Amino acid sequence: MACTNIDSPAQARESSPAAQESALTLEAIYKEDAYKSEAPGRLQWLSDKSGYTMLETPADSEQNDLMNGDKGTDGANAEGGEEAPDAKEIVFYDPRSDERRVLVDVAMLTPDGAEAPLVIDDYHWSKDQSKLLVYTNSKKVWRVKSRGDYWVLDLESGELRQLGGDAKASTLQFAKFSPDADKVAYVKEADVFVEDLASGAITQLSERAGNHIINGIMSWAYEEEFSIRDGFRWSPDGQRIAYWQFDTSGVRNFTLINNTDALYPEVVELPYPKVGETISAARVGTVDVSGGATVWADLPGDPRQMYVPRMDWAPSSDKIIVQHLNRRQDTNTVFYADAGSGEATEIFVEQAPKYLFDVEDVHWLEDSGDFLWLSERDGWWHIYRATADGKTFRDLTPGDFDITEVAHVDETSGWVYFMASPEAMESRFLFRSRLDGSGDMEKITPEDFPGTNSYHVSEGGQWAVHTHQSFMQPPQYRLISLPEHEEIAMLEDNAALLEKLAKLDLGEHEFFRVEARDGLPLDGYLMRPPQFDADKKYPIVFYVYSEVAGQTVRDAWGGKRHLWHLYMAQQGYLIASVDSRGARAPRGRDWRQSVYGGIGILASRDQSDALTAMARRWSYIDEENVGIWGHSGGGSMTLNMLFRYPGQYKAGVSQAPVTDQRLYDAIYQERYSGLLEEYADAYIEASPITHAKNLEGELLLVHGTGDDNVHYQSSERLINELVRLNKPFRFMAYPNRTHAVVDSEGEGTELHLNTMRARFFDEHLRSE
């Protein structure tokens, strides 16, 4: 059945001026950035519990001139280059008295002989707040700007000094004050150094034995899959440093080719362990800050078949606590390792039926020596209080629900604060439980903050920055007291953005549940066009991810992607998303692990079942004009739907997909799909490329050629298969763009991609 009475984008653009004012445009979203939400600048709570500091633009005009240089009327520098980024000053706030004072102004941040102050990418206070560590001139390393320059400002003397000696620009990483703030440790070119702030003496603590050895930073795979970048830790007494070392020899390099930035291609290689291939050997050791030999933790087993995803000091400074994960990732053995001898003593073993959900650092409780441990050992992700010997665990958050994050530990008052949403999977709220395990948990977030909440809690647990957002409300940032949750100040309400959104003609949305064929409930949302008429038929576009690393059905502001969906709804589309079983929703271990060994098989069946159930419930869904799109794992799922259920999906846009699961990195894919030698047939069956012969609908395949995460190779293999099968499709390669495919990698990228996707659906999902 064809859809009827739906205006095309061209017709919408030709409508009345009043209608145009209420209409979103892709240019406004992606070129003008007209709907960008704002956030407070780098707020940090102070360790003495006196208040917090923030980065702010100075109000004084002379300081603004100093920040940006001598600009002409066109906003360019006198030298004719691009406008310099704004520098900031650091301002202190006392929540009790509302006192505000500038602690560090731009003059204090201006090096001797320089014409402009440092531009702060990040900053950190020493524990006694006598010194400030400034991170600047940052450069991107794969995903984030983790390499740059560091300066130390002594607030008493006013001295501003750059660290690193004769280090090349933007080569220091992860600098940290020692506990007494007399020294700073950092990584330079994959080795760990410590610098004495009084003398300026620099001591090298590690030494690479070749390019295959990296110290104090993480390998690519650890950074991507264990969410950890910083690879060293100060001991509590400041006398030693513990750090990771990776031996990447034997890990095959993946080659990325940049054809666009120079006359001849530039080649970048990175050690990338694919499924079934050799992984990096990781070890951890401790070294005295005065130098000398590293004492390596004597961990058992073959390091090429194990991971060390977490490590930190125990409170006593004479030993570290190490998590040692097997390659199958179903067993995590936790050790103490002696800092003097390296002897490792097993504390306890955490196991799961199929794989361990996550790895997190322990949180030590100072008074008792106990620590907090996160586990799903009872089928739900809970917080446990464990004794230091690992023999006793007490569940502090019992019940059939998952916590999603530990927000704060207030040992003085005896509470642990955490995020959860036992009833509404799309939401997040703050709760607290007693650290001694007594009493029931308490919900802290008031009922008048539905949707998604998060909290940045102060050192003493007395205050927090509360971030609240929902499906149609951008984030708002409030300073509140805890546990009363009373508002002290509105830090950023995004009122200007809300005013813009209020002028737009936007349709309604709802969250819903439908059942899969086996009765399992699936969560989703549905967005309807403005001037919706239930008696008409509307084309529908699904946004999909449905892998274990993410959840799409959230009552949260989705930024530019959400604005694109609102734009498409204005063009007359229904927009929907459904979380298949296995998605990273707080629905327990059985839900998450049900797709083990077959990522994409059951999840794609759930997507098909959801569409069928939705069409039965809502007759205005045009089943003959169904589209789907997604990125990364969502790109893979888009292919699965087009290939496995070709009768249901007419058109799909697959961005940066994993087309063959054997091509992806070992940590992620083996965690959820099993070891290749045991699940070889399942890897083939679960991969979209295996089912490409079934393609009937229209496919737009998109990939960045510089993608270090899901390699361009993946789409090229699918292209070869579709060519072999004589299956027509469209393809767009974005030269040298990485996995994100964003404007920072090439001007106009986001507008082009999102315009192309919109036009593709217009072409194939609308009646003629």
FENPE-V745699 format. One record per backbone hydrogen bond with DSSP energy under -1.0 kcal/mol. CO is the residue of the C=O (numbers start at 1). NH is the residue of the N-H. E is the energy in kcal/mol with one decimal. If there is no record, write none. Layout:
BEGIN
[[CO | NH | E] [CO | NH | E]]
END
This chain:
BEGIN
[[8 | 12 | -2.3] [9 | 13 | -2.2] [10 | 14 | -1.2] [12 | 15 | -1.4] [16 | 20 | -2.2] [17 | 21 | -2.0] [20 | 23 | -1.3] [22 | 505 | -2.9] [25 | 29 | -1.7] [26 | 30 | -2.9] [27 | 31 | -1.8] [27 | 32 | -2.6] [28 | 34 | -2.9] [33 | 36 | -1.1] [41 | 55 | -3.0] [44 | 53 | -2.5] [46 | 49 | -1.7] [51 | 46 | -2.6] [52 | 93 | -2.8] [53 | 44 | -2.5] [54 | 91 | -2.7] [56 | 89 | -2.8] [60 | 64 | -1.9] [61 | 65 | -2.2] [62 | 66 | -2.1] [63 | 67 | -2.6] [64 | 68 | -2.0] [69 | 71 | -1.3] [72 | 75 | -1.7] [76 | 72 | -1.9] [77 | 80 | -2.0] [81 | 77 | -1.1] [89 | 56 | -2.5] [90 | 103 | -2.1] [90 | 104 | -2.0] [91 | 54 | -2.0] [92 | 101 | -1.9] [93 | 52 | -2.0] [94 | 98 | -2.4] [99 | 94 | -1.9] [101 | 92 | -3.3] [104 | 90 | -2.6] [107 | 110 | -1.3] [109 | 118 | -2.7] [111 | 114 | -2.2] [122 | 135 | -2.9] [124 | 133 | -3.3] [126 | 129 | -1.6] [130 | 155 | -2.2] [131 | 126 | -2.3] [132 | 153 | -2.8] [133 | 124 | -2.1] [134 | 151 | -2.2] [135 | 121 | -2.9] [135 | 122 | -1.5] [136 | 149 | -3.2] [139 | 147 | -1.5] [141 | 143 | -1.3] [141 | 144 | -1.2] [144 | 141 | -3.4] [144 | 146 | -1.5] [147 | 139 | -3.5] [148 | 172 | -2.3] [149 | 136 | -2.7] [150 | 163 | -3.0] [151 | 134 | -3.2] [152 | 161 | -2.5] [153 | 132 | -2.3] [154 | 158 | -2.7] [159 | 154 | -2.8] [161 | 152 | -3.0] [164 | 167 | -1.3] [172 | 148 | -2.6] [173 | 187 | -2.5] [176 | 185 | -2.4] [178 | 181 | -1.8] [182 | 197 | -2.6] [183 | 178 | -2.5] [184 | 195 | -3.1] [185 | 176 | -2.2] [186 | 193 | -3.0] [187 | 173 | -2.1] [190 | 215 | -1.7] [191 | 188 | -2.8] [192 | 205 | -2.9] [192 | 206 | -1.1] [193 | 186 | -2.3] [194 | 203 | -3.0] [195 | 184 | -2.0] [196 | 200 | -2.3] [201 | 196 | -2.8] [203 | 194 | -2.2] [210 | 213 | -1.9] [212 | 248 | -3.1] [214 | 246 | -2.5] [216 | 231 | -2.1] [219 | 223 | -2.3] [220 | 224 | -2.2] [221 | 225 | -2.9] [222 | 226 | -2.2] [231 | 244 | -2.3] [233 | 242 | -2.6] [235 | 238 | -1.8] [239 | 289 | -2.2] [240 | 235 | -2.4] [241 | 287 | -2.2] [242 | 233 | -2.9] [243 | 285 | -2.1] [244 | 216 | -2.5] [245 | 283 | -2.2] [246 | 214 | -2.0] [247 | 281 | -2.2] [248 | 251 | -2.2] [252 | 272 | -2.2] [254 | 270 | -1.9] [256 | 268 | -2.9] [258 | 266 | -2.4] [266 | 258 | -3.2] [268 | 256 | -3.5] [270 | 254 | -2.9] [273 | 666 | -3.2] [274 | 277 | -2.5] [281 | 247 | -2.4] [283 | 245 | -2.7] [284 | 297 | -2.9] [285 | 243 | -2.4] [286 | 295 | -3.1] [287 | 241 | -2.4] [288 | 291 | -2.1] [295 | 286 | -2.2] [297 | 299 | -1.8] [302 | 305 | -2.5] [305 | 327 | -1.7] [307 | 325 | -2.6] [310 | 323 | -2.5] [312 | 321 | -3.4] [314 | 317 | -1.6] [318 | 339 | -2.5] [319 | 314 | -2.5] [320 | 337 | -2.6] [321 | 312 | -1.8] [322 | 335 | -2.8] [324 | 333 | -2.8] [325 | 307 | -3.3] [326 | 329 | -1.2] [329 | 356 | -3.0] [330 | 352 | -1.9] [331 | 326 | -2.1] [332 | 350 | -3.0] [333 | 324 | -2.5] [334 | 347 | -3.5] [334 | 348 | -1.0] [335 | 322 | -2.7] [336 | 345 | -3.2] [337 | 320 | -2.3] [338 | 342 | -2.2] [342 | 298 | -3.3] [343 | 338 | -2.5] [345 | 336 | -2.4] [348 | 334 | -2.7] [350 | 332 | -3.3] [363 | 372 | -2.6] [365 | 369 | -2.2] [370 | 365 | -3.2] [371 | 386 | -3.4] [372 | 363 | -1.3] [373 | 384 | -3.1] [375 | 382 | -3.3] [376 | 379 | -2.3] [379 | 589 | -2.9] [381 | 403 | -2.8] [382 | 375 | -2.2] [383 | 396 | -3.1] [384 | 373 | -2.7] [385 | 394 | -2.0] [386 | 371 | -2.5] [387 | 390 | -2.4] [392 | 387 | -1.9] [394 | 385 | -2.7] [399 | 401 | -1.9] [405 | 419 | -2.9] [408 | 417 | -3.4] [410 | 414 | -1.3] [410 | 415 | -2.4] [414 | 435 | -2.2] [415 | 410 | -2.9] [416 | 433 | -2.2] [417 | 407 | -1.9] [417 | 408 | -1.6] [418 | 431 | -3.1] [419 | 404 | -3.1] [420 | 429 | -2.5] [424 | 427 | -1.8] [426 | 555 | -3.0] [428 | 453 | -1.0] [429 | 420 | -2.2] [430 | 444 | -3.1] [430 | 445 | -1.5] [431 | 418 | -2.4] [432 | 442 | -2.8] [433 | 416 | -2.5] [434 | 437 | -1.4] [442 | 432 | -2.1] [446 | 449 | -1.3] [451 | 428 | -2.1] [452 | 469 | -2.2] [454 | 467 | -2.9] [456 | 465 | -2.3] [458 | 461 | -1.1] [462 | 482 | -2.9] [463 | 458 | -2.8] [464 | 480 | -2.8] [465 | 456 | -2.1] [466 | 478 | -2.6] [467 | 454 | -2.0] [468 | 476 | -2.1] [469 | 452 | -2.7] [470 | 473 | -1.0] [473 | 470 | -2.0] [476 | 468 | -2.4] [477 | 491 | -2.3] [477 | 492 | -1.8] [478 | 466 | -3.3] [479 | 488 | -3.8] [479 | 489 | -1.5] [480 | 464 | -1.9] [481 | 485 | -1.9] [486 | 481 | -2.0] [489 | 479 | -3.4] [492 | 477 | -3.1] [494 | 498 | -2.4] [495 | 499 | -2.4] [496 | 500 | -1.8] [497 | 501 | -2.6] [498 | 502 | -2.2] [501 | 504 | -1.1] [504 | 506 | -1.1] [508 | 528 | -3.3] [510 | 526 | -2.4] [512 | 524 | -2.2] [514 | 522 | -3.4] [516 | 519 | -2.4] [520 | 516 | -2.7] [522 | 514 | -2.0] [523 | 579 | -2.3] [524 | 512 | -2.7] [525 | 577 | -1.7] [526 | 510 | -1.8] [527 | 575 | -2.0] [533 | 536 | -2.1] [538 | 622 | -2.6] [539 | 574 | -2.8] [540 | 627 | -3.2] [541 | 576 | -2.2] [542 | 629 | -2.5] [547 | 550 | -1.4] [550 | 584 | -1.7] [552 | 554 | -1.6] [554 | 556 | -1.8] [559 | 563 | -2.1] [560 | 564 | -2.4] [561 | 565 | -1.8] [562 | 566 | -2.3] [563 | 567 | -2.6] [564 | 568 | -2.5] [565 | 569 | -2.3] [566 | 570 | -2.1] [567 | 571 | -1.2] [568 | 573 | -1.7] [569 | 572 | -1.6] [574 | 541 | -2.7] [575 | 527 | -3.5] [576 | 543 | -3.0] [577 | 525 | -2.1] [580 | 583 | -1.9] [583 | 585 | -2.9] [585 | 587 | -2.7] [588 | 592 | -1.9] [589 | 593 | -2.9] [593 | 596 | -1.6] [595 | 598 | -2.1] [598 | 601 | -2.3] [601 | 605 | -1.5] [602 | 606 | -2.3] [603 | 607 | -1.9] [604 | 608 | -2.2] [605 | 609 | -2.7] [606 | 610 | -2.7] [607 | 611 | -2.2] [608 | 612 | -2.1] [609 | 613 | -2.6] [610 | 614 | -2.7] [611 | 615 | -2.3] [612 | 616 | -1.5] [613 | 617 | -1.9] [614 | 618 | -3.2] [618 | 621 | -1.6] [620 | 538 | -2.9] [621 | 623 | -1.1] [622 | 625 | -1.8] [625 | 540 | -1.9] [626 | 650 | -2.3] [626 | 651 | -1.4] [627 | 542 | -2.5] [628 | 653 | -2.1] [629 | 544 | -2.4] [630 | 655 | -2.3] [631 | 634 | -2.5] [632 | 636 | -2.1] [633 | 637 | -2.3] [634 | 638 | -2.1] [635 | 639 | -1.8] [636 | 640 | -2.3] [637 | 641 | -2.3] [638 | 642 | -2.2] [639 | 643 | -2.7] [640 | 644 | -3.0] [641 | 645 | -1.6] [645 | 648 | -1.7] [645 | 649 | -1.1] [650 | 698 | -3.0] [651 | 628 | -1.4] [652 | 700 | -2.4] [653 | 630 | -1.7] [654 | 702 | -2.7] [655 | 632 | -2.4] [659 | 689 | -2.4] [660 | 663 | -2.5] [661 | 664 | -1.1] [664 | 275 | -1.7] [665 | 669 | -2.1] [666 | 670 | -2.1] [667 | 671 | -1.2] [668 | 672 | -1.4] [669 | 673 | -2.6] [670 | 674 | -1.4] [672 | 597 | -2.3] [675 | 678 | -1.3] [675 | 679 | -1.9] [679 | 683 | -2.3] [680 | 684 | -1.5] [681 | 685 | -2.5] [682 | 686 | -2.6] [687 | 690 | -1.3] [688 | 691 | -2.0] [689 | 692 | -1.3] [691 | 694 | -2.0] [692 | 695 | -1.8] [698 | 652 | -2.4] [699 | 730 | -2.9] [700 | 654 | -2.5] [701 | 732 | -2.7] [702 | 656 | -3.1] [703 | 734 | -2.3] [704 | 707 | -1.3] [711 | 714 | -2.3] [712 | 716 | -2.2] [713 | 717 | -2.3] [714 | 718 | -1.4] [715 | 719 | -2.7] [716 | 720 | -2.3] [717 | 721 | -1.9] [718 | 722 | -2.8] [719 | 723 | -2.5] [720 | 724 | -2.4] [721 | 725 | -2.0] [722 | 727 | -2.9] [723 | 726 | -1.2] [730 | 701 | -2.8] [732 | 703 | -2.0] [734 | 705 | -2.0] [734 | 737 | -1.7] [737 | 706 | -1.7] [742 | 745 | -1.8] [743 | 746 | -2.1] [746 | 749 | -2.0] [748 | 752 | -2.4] [749 | 753 | -2.7] [750 | 754 | -2.4] [751 | 755 | -2.1] [752 | 756 | -2.5] [753 | 757 | -2.2] [754 | 758 | -1.9] [755 | 759 | -2.6] [756 | 760 | -2.1] [757 | 761 | -1.9] [758 | 762 | -2.3] [759 | 763 | -2.3] [760 | 764 | -1.5] [761 | 765 | -2.6]]
END
